Amino acid sequence: MIDLREAEAWFERVFGRQSRSIAEMTRNAPASEGYPTDYSIFTPISDVLFDTIDPKRYVLNGIQQYESVDSPTLKGFGWYVDGIADAYQRLKQLGIGMVGQLGEAAEGDDPPSAPGSPMPIFFTVPEDAGLRYEFLPQIPFPLDHRLSPGWELPPVSEDDPLVIERCSHHTILTDRPDRALRVMVDGLGGTIFHEGRNEVLSATSTYVHLADAVFEYAVPDADTQAYTDWAVNAPNDTYHSITWKVRDLEQVARHLKEQGVGIRTHTSEVVITEPETSLGIPWGFTTALTTGDPRHAG
């Protein structure tokens, strides 16, 4: 099992990114009495803030909030939401089950609040949404680089060993894309912009644009690695991977090999890592955004 210190070192070595601990914010002023102060690190990667959590340290009111795992795995997404009460009401009207931060069912007219705080925060129930999606209002959060005044998507840094331009898309494996689309499109107002085959993954995919990010909901073919990965969490969905748009695919491949990261797939269009050597995640790298991606013009 990889601990937070090892994950932090891996991100610095492979992605060239430094991480910061939640303890920077909470050590002297915890969110509430008894709130843990050392359970996660945050790693800024272009337009994504990656939150790595140690389940054994994330204990609220004596209850561990996430199941322990034998190896790292992707878990879910979190959004800042303008009009969070409206989002809660829309999801509730669609029959999407939701819970508060302590796992209590959210059944009232207003979204639940964080323990010991008036801040609203809630999560979808995977059985209804496919995944655990998190919603909270935008709050001052100095560990999130994107909240700096005037922040814009930065150009590729010459110090970036993976020459990342931005996140291309997140891939979620599912056998029920309709369930996810009910949340992403009907509930949150996302837009489907492309449907088609992902031959590298051996899946049929639907791509959704939401909040300047793209989410691929992929239905994998039977008897494939992707199907096996989905089945681990079946009947719920599996957050499978993150793919980055990069400037130079060959530079990416060289750097990964130099850092001892295995490569599962290497074509003229994409590089995918071996999860066993990359924090349990098949990270993807590509030089082209998905067909129809509305961010092409940006």
C-alpha positions as CSV (number, residue, x, y, z in Angstrom):
1,M,0.0,0.0,0.0
2,I,1.3,3.5,-0.9
3,D,1.1,6.2,1.8
4,L,0.7,9.9,1.3
5,R,4.4,10.6,1.5
6,E,5.1,8.1,-1.3
7,A,2.3,9.5,-3.4
8,E,3.7,13.0,-2.9
9,A,7.1,11.9,-4.0
10,W,5.7,10.1,-7.0
11,F,3.8,13.3,-8.2
12,E,7.0,15.3,-7.8
13,R,9.2,12.8,-9.6
14,V,6.8,11.9,-12.5
15,F,4.6,14.9,-13.0
16,G,7.1,17.5,-11.7
17,R,4.4,18.9,-9.4
18,Q,4.7,19.6,-5.7
19,S,1.9,18.7,-3.4
20,R,0.6,20.5,-0.2
21,S,-0.9,18.8,2.8
22,I,-4.4,19.6,4.1
23,A,-2.5,20.1,7.4
24,E,-1.3,23.5,6.1
25,M,-4.9,24.7,6.5
26,T,-6.2,22.8,9.4
27,R,-3.3,22.1,11.8
28,N,-3.9,25.3,13.9
29,A,-7.5,25.8,12.9
30,P,-9.4,22.6,12.2
31,A,-12.7,22.8,10.3
32,S,-14.4,21.6,13.5
33,E,-13.4,20.0,16.8
34,G,-11.9,16.6,16.2
35,Y,-11.6,17.1,12.4
36,P,-8.6,15.2,11.0
37,T,-5.7,17.4,9.9
38,D,-3.4,15.0,8.0
39,Y,-5.5,12.8,5.8
40,S,-4.9,14.2,2.3
41,I,-2.5,16.1,0.0
42,F,-3.5,18.4,-2.9
43,T,-1.5,18.4,-6.2
44,P,-2.2,21.1,-8.8
45,I,-1.8,19.7,-12.4
46,S,-2.8,22.3,-15.0
47,D,-6.6,22.8,-14.7
48,V,-7.1,20.0,-12.2
49,L,-6.6,19.9,-8.4
50,F,-5.9,16.3,-7.5
51,D,-6.8,15.3,-3.9
52,T,-5.1,12.2,-2.6
53,I,-6.7,10.8,0.5
54,D,-5.5,8.2,3.0
55,P,-8.8,6.4,4.0
56,K,-7.4,5.3,7.3
57,R,-6.7,8.9,8.4
58,Y,-10.0,10.3,7.2
59,V,-12.0,9.6,10.3
60,L,-15.0,11.8,11.4
61,N,-16.7,11.3,14.7
62,G,-14.8,8.0,15.1
63,I,-16.0,6.6,11.7
64,Q,-13.7,6.0,8.8
65,Q,-15.4,7.7,5.8
66,Y,-13.8,5.7,3.0
67,E,-13.1,2.0,2.9
68,S,-9.5,1.0,3.1
69,V,-7.9,-0.1,-0.1
70,D,-5.0,-2.5,-0.9
71,S,-3.8,-0.2,-3.7
72,P,-4.5,3.3,-4.9
73,T,-7.6,3.9,-6.9
74,L,-9.6,6.9,-8.4
75,K,-12.7,7.6,-6.4
76,G,-14.9,10.6,-7.4
77,F,-15.2,14.2,-8.4
78,G,-15.9,17.4,-6.4
79,W,-17.4,20.7,-7.7
80,Y,-17.7,24.2,-6.4
81,V,-21.3,25.2,-7.1
82,D,-23.0,28.6,-7.5
83,G,-26.5,28.2,-6.3
84,I,-25.8,25.0,-4.4
85,A,-29.3,24.8,-3.0
86,D,-30.7,24.9,-6.5
87,A,-28.4,22.0,-7.6
88,Y,-29.5,20.0,-4.6
89,Q,-33.1,20.6,-5.4
90,R,-32.7,19.6,-9.1
91,L,-31.0,16.3,-8.2
92,K,-33.6,15.6,-5.5
93,Q,-36.4,16.1,-8.1
94,L,-34.7,13.6,-10.4
95,G,-34.7,11.0,-7.6
96,I,-31.0,11.0,-7.0
97,G,-30.1,9.9,-3.5
98,M,-27.7,12.2,-1.6
99,V,-25.9,12.1,1.7
100,G,-24.2,14.6,4.0
101,Q,-20.5,14.5,5.0
102,L,-21.1,11.9,7.7
103,G,-23.1,9.6,5.4
104,E,-26.5,10.7,6.7
105,A,-29.3,10.6,4.2
106,A,-30.1,14.1,2.8
107,E,-33.9,14.2,2.9
108,G,-34.7,17.8,3.8
109,D,-35.6,20.7,1.5
110,D,-32.2,22.2,2.1
111,P,-28.8,20.6,1.5
112,P,-27.0,19.2,4.6
113,S,-24.2,21.1,6.2
114,A,-20.7,20.1,7.2
115,P,-20.3,18.9,10.8
116,G,-20.0,21.9,13.1
117,S,-20.3,24.3,10.2
118,P,-23.1,26.1,8.3
119,M,-21.4,25.3,5.0
120,P,-23.6,23.2,2.8
121,I,-22.0,20.0,1.4
122,F,-23.5,16.9,0.0
123,F,-22.6,13.8,-2.1
124,T,-24.6,11.6,-4.5
125,V,-25.3,8.0,-3.7
126,P,-23.4,5.8,-6.2
127,E,-26.4,3.4,-6.6
128,D,-28.4,6.3,-8.0
129,A,-25.6,8.4,-9.7
130,G,-23.0,5.7,-10.6
131,L,-20.3,7.5,-8.6
132,R,-20.0,9.6,-5.4
133,Y,-20.0,13.2,-6.7
134,E,-19.3,15.9,-4.2
135,F,-20.9,19.4,-4.2
136,L,-19.9,22.4,-2.1
137,P,-19.9,26.2,-2.5
138,Q,-16.8,28.0,-3.5
139,I,-14.9,28.8,-0.4
140,P,-11.6,30.4,0.3
141,F,-9.2,27.5,-0.2
142,P,-5.5,28.5,-0.5
143,L,-4.5,25.0,-1.6
144,D,-6.5,25.4,-4.9
145,H,-4.3,27.2,-7.4
146,R,-7.3,27.9,-9.6
147,L,-8.9,30.3,-7.1
148,S,-6.1,32.8,-7.3
149,P,-7.4,36.1,-8.6
150,G,-7.2,36.3,-12.4
151,W,-6.1,32.6,-12.8
152,E,-6.2,31.3,-16.4
153,L,-5.1,28.1,-18.0
154,P,-1.3,28.5,-18.1
155,P,0.9,27.8,-21.1
156,V,3.1,24.7,-21.0
157,S,6.0,25.2,-18.5
158,E,9.4,24.5,-19.9
159,D,10.1,22.8,-16.6
160,D,7.2,20.4,-17.1
161,P,8.6,16.9,-17.9
162,L,5.2,15.8,-19.3
163,V,4.5,19.1,-21.2
164,I,0.9,19.1,-20.1
165,E,-1.4,21.7,-21.8
166,R,-4.6,20.8,-19.9
167,C,-6.8,17.9,-18.9
168,S,-8.3,16.3,-22.0
169,H,-10.9,14.2,-20.2
170,H,-11.8,12.0,-17.3
171,T,-12.9,8.4,-18.1
172,I,-15.7,6.6,-16.2
173,L,-16.5,3.0,-16.9
174,T,-20.2,2.1,-16.8
175,D,-22.8,-0.3,-18.0
176,R,-25.5,2.3,-17.5
177,P,-24.6,5.6,-19.1
178,D,-28.2,6.8,-18.8
179,R,-27.8,6.8,-15.0
180,A,-24.8,9.1,-15.2
181,L,-26.3,11.3,-17.8
182,R,-29.3,11.9,-15.6
183,V,-27.0,13.5,-13.2
184,M,-24.5,15.2,-15.6
185,V,-26.9,16.4,-18.2
186,D,-30.4,16.5,-16.7
187,G,-29.3,17.5,-13.2
188,L,-26.2,19.7,-13.8
189,G,-26.8,21.0,-17.3
190,G,-23.8,19.3,-19.0
191,T,-23.8,18.9,-22.8
192,I,-23.3,15.7,-24.8
193,F,-21.0,16.6,-27.7
194,H,-19.7,13.3,-29.0
195,E,-20.6,9.6,-29.1
196,G,-18.6,6.9,-30.6
197,R,-16.0,4.1,-30.2
198,N,-12.9,4.3,-28.1
199,E,-10.9,1.6,-29.8
200,V,-7.9,2.0,-27.5
201,L,-10.2,1.2,-24.5
202,S,-12.5,-1.2,-26.5
203,A,-15.6,0.7,-25.4
204,T,-18.5,2.7,-26.7
205,S,-18.3,6.2,-25.2
206,T,-20.5,9.3,-24.6
207,Y,-18.6,12.5,-23.9
208,V,-20.1,15.3,-21.7
209,H,-18.8,18.9,-21.4
210,L,-19.5,20.3,-17.9
211,A,-17.8,23.2,-16.1
212,D,-15.0,23.5,-18.7
213,A,-14.1,19.8,-18.2
214,V,-14.9,16.7,-20.3
215,F,-16.2,13.4,-18.9
216,E,-16.1,10.2,-21.0
217,Y,-18.7,7.6,-20.0
218,A,-17.5,4.4,-21.5
219,V,-19.3,1.1,-21.8
220,P,-16.5,-1.5,-22.2
221,D,-16.7,-4.6,-24.4
222,A,-16.9,-7.9,-22.5
223,D,-13.7,-9.8,-22.0
224,T,-11.5,-6.7,-22.0
225,Q,-9.3,-5.1,-19.4
226,A,-11.7,-2.2,-19.1
227,Y,-14.6,-4.5,-18.5
228,T,-12.6,-6.2,-15.7
229,D,-11.8,-2.8,-14.2
230,W,-15.5,-1.8,-14.3
231,A,-16.6,-5.1,-12.7
232,V,-14.6,-4.4,-9.6
233,N,-17.2,-1.8,-8.5
234,A,-20.2,-3.2,-10.4
235,P,-23.1,-2.4,-10.5
236,N,-21.7,1.1,-9.7
237,D,-19.4,2.9,-12.1
238,T,-15.6,3.0,-12.0
239,Y,-13.6,6.2,-12.2
240,H,-11.0,4.7,-14.5
241,S,-8.5,7.3,-15.6
242,I,-7.5,10.9,-16.4
243,T,-6.1,11.8,-19.9
244,W,-4.0,14.8,-20.4
245,K,-3.5,16.8,-23.6
246,V,0.2,17.2,-24.1
247,R,2.6,19.0,-26.5
248,D,4.9,16.2,-27.3
249,L,3.9,12.5,-26.9
250,E,7.4,11.2,-27.5
251,Q,8.8,13.3,-24.7
252,V,6.1,12.0,-22.4
253,A,7.0,8.4,-23.3
254,R,10.7,9.0,-22.7
255,H,10.2,10.7,-19.4
256,L,7.8,8.0,-18.1
257,K,10.3,5.3,-19.0
258,E,13.2,7.2,-17.3
259,Q,11.1,7.3,-14.2
260,G,10.3,3.6,-14.2
261,V,6.7,4.0,-15.2
262,G,5.5,1.2,-17.5
263,I,3.6,2.0,-20.6
264,R,0.5,-0.2,-21.4
265,T,-0.3,1.5,-24.8
266,H,1.8,3.6,-27.1
267,T,0.4,4.7,-30.4
268,S,0.9,7.8,-32.6
269,E,-2.1,9.4,-30.8
270,V,-2.0,8.2,-27.2
271,V,0.3,6.9,-24.4
272,I,-1.3,5.0,-21.4
273,T,0.6,4.0,-18.3
274,E,0.7,0.7,-16.5
275,P,-1.4,1.2,-13.3
276,E,0.9,-1.0,-11.2
277,T,3.7,1.6,-11.8
278,S,1.6,4.7,-11.7
279,L,-0.4,5.0,-8.4
280,G,-2.9,2.4,-9.6
281,I,-4.1,4.6,-12.4
282,P,-3.8,4.1,-16.2
283,W,-2.9,7.8,-16.9
284,G,-3.5,8.8,-20.5
285,F,-1.6,11.3,-22.6
286,T,-2.7,12.6,-26.0
287,T,-1.9,15.4,-28.4
288,A,-5.6,15.9,-29.5
289,L,-8.8,16.7,-27.8
290,T,-11.9,14.5,-28.4
291,T,-13.8,15.2,-31.7
292,G,-16.3,18.0,-31.1
293,D,-14.8,19.1,-27.8
294,P,-16.1,22.7,-27.4
295,R,-12.8,23.8,-25.9
296,H,-11.1,23.4,-29.2
297,A,-11.8,27.1,-30.0
298,G,-10.2,28.0,-26.6
